[in-house]
Amino acid sequence: MAAVAQFTVYLTNCNVNNTVEQGLIAQGIDTCDSFLGNNDYDMKAVCKRIIQPGGAMPGRGAAAGRANRGIPVSFVAEKNLRKACFFRNYMHRIQRTFVAATATLALV
């Protein structure tokens, strides 16, 4: 549970809004350690999946079977996510302790 709280703090410090965070959790990235092993291309693909998850949304009448639009991810939020992922991988690579509470966007 503490890892999820650190993840929320880290994304908040990196100016990523709550809806995008929920989209990341839906894609399986739910802790700061989930960023490990992902590169820039992977984060672009995750953002694309959050925006266009595919499938159809249930509906009634004329709206039945409409396309699932997903969660809108702004360009700035995507850039900040890519920076957050890079910073987490960098701290792991240089074998430094990663503290989510002190990792702000200015530091990243």
Buried (B, 14 or more C-beta within 10 A) or exposed (E): EEEEEBBBBBBBBBBBBEEBBEBBBBBEBBBBBBBBEBEEEBBEEBBEBBBEBEEEEEEEEEEEEEEEEBBEBEEEBBBBBBBBBBBBBEBBEEEEEBEBEEBEEEEB
